[in-house]
């Protein structure tokens, strides 16, 4: 494998430059991989965008709509309980507060 072929290969895989920029790999190591394996996708898929899309698809495969529905129902129950408590508290406050009626000056001790 020549250096020119490697350069052309790198031009087709611009994602490799981010690994070098982040000091995760060097061009020398990439060249050694290229020299050993060539353009074999099983080697280069680790460094290209393909695994990222696979991770998203794996997440979607593991998605369980029944579990989501249960979580929504539990949240709805919690909101209903909170709403009921808030309503009862408001009713208790309204029932316990008596209007402040000023007593006439001529009334003493409940006359």
PyMOL commands that set and color helices and strands:
alter all, ss='L'
color gray80, all
select helices_A, chain A and resi 3-12+16-21+27-37+41-44+50-62+65-96
alter helices_A, ss='H'
color red, helices_A
deselect
rebuild
show_as cartoon
